[in-house]
Amino acid sequence: MCRSLPLVVGLTLASFASIANAHHGFAAHFYPDRVIRIEGTVKKFVFINPHSILHIDSVNEAGEPVVYVCDLQARIQLLRLGADKSLFTVGELIVVEGFAARRDPLRCEFGTGYFADGSSFTMRSTDGARSLFPENRAAPLAPGVSRTIFGVWIRPGMFGDASGRGKETGYDSITAEGKAARAAFDPDTDSPVYRCEGSSPVRNWRSPGLATSIRRQNNDIIIYHEFMDITRTVHMNISEHPADIQPSYLGHSIGRFEDGYLVIDTAAFTNGVLFMSTLHTDQMTMEERISIQQGTGDLLISWTVNEPVYYSEPLTGSQRLQSTDKEIIPYDCVRELPLE
């Protein structure tokens, strides 16, 4: 958009041909190929996790007053982009180019905001639906010290090789029962994110722009994910899961070191979400293998999930994380607020 154009209240639509780079979670809620233009004034800015929210006073095509609501990244992700709660000022003129919601004509995913003083802020590029994240810097090491699995880690990026995601297998083996469960799942109402609840270990490793720390604590290994402030204990001094475990969405984890890997065996899950709209039952078990990649010093997490009810074959995948000098920020999730 040319910033010299006058602010005219209203909304227009534009389409882009390519959506190959759109992120799956984003695309479940918004159209990656349908860009909307909203012009009006800032009504409210809610700077929270899991998503910040911008309310814009505007009018519809009939000239009637409406409030458009645009989702932004989590507070932590925006902080790392250099933004804070002063990013938007109530009453200021603004033009937003974002992405239309699939289910609500007055909702969007924020792309770029243009302000009356000529400045702008971009969270997701409108020419490829790519979320922006700051460049990462590895945590420094003392001379002669090799990197280990202990430290703070972050996903290298969102797309392609930079996503750090490895090949995934087994998902084509979904059973009839699995298909029925997926068909009944509504990502807008059933996702645990909107209840400020965590998900499976697979989901937690994959959060873009959010850090994970791994540390020792007595006989245990503690894995902390900024996402939902999830703290996971890997019990290193037992070789079998106790019979009286209380099931949970994280399950119960026991670990051992084997040939340079931290091997984690997890059982005792409740029914839940593996990630996105991939569901699992309380029969799921999981093995993770965590190691340092030779040459890069990156952290590699690979997993095998056995979900005998919803999938006839094991589900496999991996995630690569980079060392980071970013400090851990508490997530402090806030349940989604009414969109008045």
C-alpha positions as CSV (number, residue, x, y, z in Angstrom):
1,M,0.0,0.0,0.0
2,C,1.2,3.5,-0.8
3,R,1.3,5.3,2.6
4,S,0.5,8.6,0.9
5,L,-3.0,7.4,0.1
6,P,-5.8,9.0,2.3
7,L,-7.4,6.9,5.0
8,V,-10.8,5.8,3.8
9,V,-12.8,3.8,6.2
10,G,-13.8,0.4,4.8
11,L,-12.6,-3.1,3.9
12,T,-11.5,-4.5,0.6
13,L,-10.3,-8.0,-0.4
14,A,-7.4,-9.1,-2.5
15,S,-6.2,-12.6,-3.5
16,F,-2.7,-14.0,-4.0
17,A,-2.0,-17.0,-6.2
18,S,0.4,-18.9,-4.0
19,I,-0.3,-20.2,-0.5
20,A,2.5,-22.8,-0.5
21,N,4.3,-21.2,2.5
22,A,1.3,-20.8,4.7
23,H,1.6,-22.3,8.2
24,H,-0.9,-25.1,8.8
25,G,-2.1,-23.8,12.2
26,F,-2.7,-20.3,10.8
27,A,-4.4,-21.7,7.7
28,A,-6.9,-23.7,9.8
29,H,-8.4,-20.4,11.0
30,F,-7.6,-17.9,8.2
31,Y,-7.4,-17.8,4.4
32,P,-3.7,-17.5,3.5
33,D,-4.7,-16.3,-0.1
34,R,-7.4,-13.8,0.9
35,V,-5.9,-10.5,2.1
36,I,-8.3,-7.9,3.7
37,R,-7.7,-4.2,4.2
38,I,-9.2,-2.6,7.2
39,E,-9.2,1.2,7.8
40,G,-10.3,2.9,10.9
41,T,-9.2,3.8,14.5
42,V,-7.7,1.7,17.2
43,K,-10.4,0.7,19.8
44,K,-8.4,-1.6,22.0
45,F,-5.2,-3.6,22.1
46,V,-5.0,-6.7,24.3
47,F,-1.3,-7.6,24.8
48,I,-1.5,-11.2,26.0
49,N,-0.6,-14.9,25.4
50,P,-1.6,-17.1,23.6
51,H,-2.6,-14.3,21.1
52,S,-2.6,-10.6,21.3
53,I,-5.7,-9.0,19.9
54,L,-6.3,-5.6,18.1
55,H,-9.9,-4.1,18.0
56,I,-10.5,-1.6,15.2
57,D,-13.5,0.8,15.0
58,S,-14.6,0.9,11.3
59,V,-17.7,0.7,9.1
60,N,-19.0,-2.0,6.8
61,E,-19.9,-1.7,3.1
62,A,-23.3,-0.4,4.1
63,G,-21.8,2.4,6.2
64,E,-22.8,0.8,9.5
65,P,-20.3,1.0,12.4
66,V,-18.5,-2.3,13.1
67,V,-15.5,-3.5,15.1
68,Y,-13.0,-5.7,13.3
69,V,-10.8,-7.9,15.5
70,C,-7.3,-9.0,14.3
71,D,-5.3,-11.7,16.0
72,L,-1.5,-11.1,16.5
73,Q,1.3,-13.3,17.7
74,A,1.7,-14.2,21.4
75,R,2.9,-11.4,23.7
76,I,6.3,-13.2,24.0
77,Q,6.7,-13.4,20.2
78,L,5.8,-9.7,19.8
79,L,8.3,-8.7,22.5
80,R,11.0,-10.5,20.6
81,L,10.1,-8.6,17.5
82,G,10.7,-5.4,19.4
83,A,7.0,-4.6,20.1
84,D,5.3,-4.0,23.5
85,K,1.9,-2.9,24.8
86,S,2.5,0.6,23.4
87,L,2.5,-0.7,19.8
88,F,-1.0,0.6,19.2
89,T,-2.6,3.7,20.8
90,V,-6.4,3.9,21.4
91,G,-8.0,6.4,19.0
92,E,-5.1,6.6,16.4
93,L,-5.9,6.1,12.7
94,I,-4.6,2.8,11.3
95,V,-4.7,0.8,8.1
96,V,-4.3,-3.0,8.6
97,E,-3.6,-5.5,5.8
98,G,-4.3,-9.0,7.1
99,F,-5.9,-12.3,6.3
100,A,-9.6,-13.0,6.3
101,A,-10.9,-15.4,8.9
102,R,-12.6,-18.6,7.7
103,R,-15.6,-18.4,10.0
104,D,-16.0,-14.7,11.1
105,P,-16.3,-11.9,8.6
106,L,-15.2,-9.3,11.2
107,R,-12.0,-11.2,12.2
108,C,-8.6,-11.3,10.7
109,E,-5.0,-12.3,11.2
110,F,-2.8,-9.2,11.4
111,G,-0.3,-8.8,8.6
112,T,1.0,-5.2,8.4
113,G,-0.3,-2.1,10.2
114,Y,0.3,1.4,8.7
115,F,0.1,4.4,11.0
116,A,-0.8,8.1,10.2
117,D,2.8,9.2,11.0
118,G,4.1,7.1,8.1
119,S,5.5,4.2,10.2
120,S,4.4,0.6,10.0
121,F,4.7,-2.7,11.8
122,T,4.7,-6.1,10.0
123,M,4.0,-9.4,11.8
124,R,3.1,-11.6,8.8
125,S,4.0,-10.7,5.2
126,T,1.1,-10.4,2.9
127,D,3.0,-11.7,-0.2
128,G,3.5,-15.2,1.2
129,A,1.7,-15.4,4.5
130,R,5.0,-15.7,6.3
131,S,5.2,-14.9,10.0
132,L,8.3,-12.9,11.0
133,F,10.6,-13.8,13.8
134,P,13.9,-12.2,14.9
135,E,17.2,-13.6,13.9
136,N,18.5,-16.0,16.6
137,R,21.9,-15.8,18.3
138,A,23.4,-19.0,19.9
139,A,24.3,-18.9,23.6
140,P,28.0,-18.4,24.0
141,L,30.3,-21.3,25.0
142,A,33.5,-21.1,27.0
143,P,36.6,-22.1,25.0
144,G,37.0,-25.8,24.8
145,V,33.5,-26.5,26.0
146,S,31.2,-28.6,23.9
147,R,27.5,-28.0,23.7
148,T,25.2,-30.5,25.5
149,I,21.5,-31.0,25.6
150,F,21.3,-28.7,28.6
151,G,20.5,-25.1,28.0
152,V,17.9,-22.9,26.2
153,W,16.7,-23.8,22.8
154,I,14.4,-22.3,20.1
155,R,13.0,-23.3,16.8
156,P,15.2,-21.8,14.0
157,G,12.3,-20.5,11.9
158,M,8.9,-21.2,10.3
159,F,9.3,-22.4,6.7
160,G,11.1,-24.9,4.7
161,D,14.5,-26.1,6.1
162,A,14.4,-23.2,8.6
163,S,11.4,-24.8,10.3
164,G,13.7,-27.5,11.7
165,R,11.0,-30.1,11.1
166,G,11.9,-33.5,9.8
167,K,10.0,-36.0,7.8
168,E,6.8,-37.3,9.3
169,T,5.4,-40.7,8.7
170,G,2.4,-42.8,9.7
171,Y,-0.4,-40.2,9.4
172,D,-1.9,-41.9,6.3
173,S,-2.7,-44.9,8.5
174,I,-5.5,-43.1,10.3
175,T,-8.3,-45.5,11.2
176,A,-12.1,-45.1,10.8
177,E,-12.3,-44.2,14.5
178,G,-9.5,-41.7,14.1
179,K,-11.3,-40.0,11.1
180,A,-14.5,-39.8,13.1
181,A,-12.7,-38.2,16.0
182,R,-11.0,-35.7,13.8
183,A,-14.3,-34.8,12.0
184,A,-15.9,-34.1,15.3
185,F,-13.0,-31.8,16.4
186,D,-13.5,-28.1,16.0
187,P,-10.2,-26.2,16.1
188,D,-12.0,-23.0,17.0
189,T,-13.6,-24.3,20.2
190,D,-11.9,-27.6,21.1
191,S,-8.2,-26.6,20.9
192,P,-6.7,-26.6,24.4
193,V,-4.8,-23.4,23.5
194,Y,-7.9,-21.4,23.8
195,R,-8.5,-22.8,27.3
196,C,-4.9,-22.0,28.3
197,E,-4.1,-25.7,28.5
198,G,-1.1,-27.5,27.3
199,S,-0.9,-30.3,24.7
200,S,1.3,-33.3,24.1
201,P,5.1,-33.2,24.1
202,V,5.2,-33.2,20.3
203,R,3.2,-29.9,20.2
204,N,5.5,-28.3,22.8
205,W,8.7,-29.0,20.9
206,R,7.3,-27.3,17.8
207,S,6.3,-23.9,19.0
208,P,7.8,-21.2,16.8
209,G,9.3,-18.1,18.5
210,L,9.1,-19.7,21.9
211,A,12.0,-21.1,23.9
212,T,12.6,-24.4,25.7
213,S,15.0,-25.0,28.6
214,I,16.5,-28.3,29.6
215,R,18.3,-28.7,33.0
216,R,19.2,-31.2,35.6
217,Q,17.5,-31.2,39.0
218,N,18.8,-33.8,41.4
219,N,17.9,-37.2,39.8
220,D,15.5,-35.7,37.3
221,I,15.7,-33.8,34.0
222,I,13.4,-30.8,33.8
223,I,12.1,-29.7,30.4
224,Y,10.4,-26.2,30.5
225,H,8.6,-24.9,27.5
226,E,7.6,-21.2,27.4
227,F,4.5,-22.3,25.6
228,M,1.8,-22.5,28.4
229,D,4.6,-22.5,31.0
230,I,4.8,-26.2,30.7
231,T,7.2,-28.0,33.1
232,R,7.8,-31.6,32.4
233,T,9.8,-33.9,34.7
234,V,11.8,-36.8,33.2
235,H,12.5,-39.3,36.0
236,M,16.0,-40.7,35.5
237,N,16.2,-43.0,38.6
238,I,13.4,-45.5,37.7
239,S,13.1,-47.9,34.8
240,E,9.4,-48.6,34.8
241,H,6.3,-46.4,35.1
242,P,4.6,-46.8,38.6
243,A,1.3,-48.6,38.5
244,D,-0.6,-45.7,40.3
245,I,0.3,-42.9,37.9
246,Q,-2.4,-40.2,37.5
247,P,-2.8,-39.8,33.7
248,S,-2.3,-36.3,32.3
249,Y,-1.9,-34.6,28.9
250,L,1.9,-34.7,29.3
251,G,1.9,-38.3,30.5
252,H,4.5,-39.8,32.8
253,S,8.1,-39.8,31.5
254,I,11.1,-41.9,32.5
255,G,14.5,-41.5,30.9
256,R,18.0,-42.9,30.3
257,F,21.2,-42.0,28.5
258,E,22.0,-44.4,25.7
259,D,24.8,-44.1,23.0
260,G,24.8,-40.3,23.2
261,Y,21.0,-39.9,23.3
262,L,18.6,-39.0,26.1
263,V,15.9,-41.6,25.5
264,I,12.5,-40.7,27.1
265,D,9.7,-43.2,27.4
266,T,6.2,-41.6,28.1
267,A,2.9,-43.3,29.0
268,A,-0.2,-42.6,31.0
269,F,-1.7,-39.9,28.8
270,T,-5.3,-38.7,28.9
271,N,-7.3,-38.4,25.7
272,G,-6.0,-35.3,23.9
273,V,-4.4,-33.4,21.0
274,L,-1.0,-34.5,19.6
275,F,-0.8,-31.3,17.7
276,M,-3.2,-29.1,15.5
277,S,-6.2,-31.4,14.8
278,T,-4.2,-34.7,15.2
279,L,-5.9,-36.4,18.2
280,H,-4.9,-39.3,20.4
281,T,-6.5,-41.6,23.1
282,D,-5.3,-42.6,26.5
283,Q,-3.7,-45.7,24.9
284,M,-0.9,-43.6,23.3
285,T,2.7,-44.2,24.3
286,M,5.7,-42.2,23.0
287,E,9.5,-42.5,22.8
288,E,11.7,-39.5,22.2
289,R,15.4,-39.5,21.4
290,I,17.3,-36.2,22.1
291,S,20.8,-35.5,21.0
292,I,23.2,-32.8,19.8
293,Q,23.8,-32.8,16.1
294,Q,27.4,-33.1,15.1
295,G,28.8,-30.0,13.3
296,T,25.8,-27.7,14.0
297,G,25.5,-28.1,17.7
298,D,21.7,-28.0,17.3
299,L,19.4,-30.0,19.4
300,L,17.6,-32.8,17.6
301,I,14.4,-34.4,19.0
302,S,13.0,-37.4,17.2
303,W,9.9,-39.3,18.3
304,T,7.9,-42.4,17.7
305,V,4.2,-42.3,18.8
306,N,2.2,-45.5,19.1
307,E,-1.6,-44.7,19.0
308,P,-3.3,-48.0,18.4
309,V,-6.8,-46.7,18.3
310,Y,-6.6,-43.9,15.8
311,Y,-3.6,-45.0,13.7
312,S,-2.6,-48.5,12.5
313,E,1.1,-47.6,12.2
314,P,3.5,-45.6,14.5
315,L,3.7,-41.9,13.9
316,T,7.2,-40.6,13.6
317,G,8.7,-37.1,13.3
318,S,11.5,-34.8,14.4
319,Q,12.3,-31.2,15.4
320,R,15.6,-29.4,15.3
321,L,16.2,-26.5,17.7
322,Q,19.0,-24.0,17.9
323,S,20.8,-22.8,21.0
324,T,19.7,-19.3,21.9
325,D,20.8,-16.5,24.1
326,K,17.2,-15.4,24.6
327,E,16.1,-15.2,28.2
328,I,13.1,-17.3,29.3
329,I,9.9,-15.2,29.6
330,P,6.9,-16.5,31.6
331,Y,4.0,-17.2,29.4
332,D,1.2,-16.3,31.8
333,C,-1.6,-17.4,29.5
334,V,-4.9,-15.4,29.6
335,R,-8.1,-17.1,28.4
336,E,-9.4,-15.4,25.2
337,L,-11.4,-12.3,26.2
338,P,-14.8,-11.4,24.8
339,L,-14.5,-9.5,21.5
340,E,-16.8,-6.6,22.2
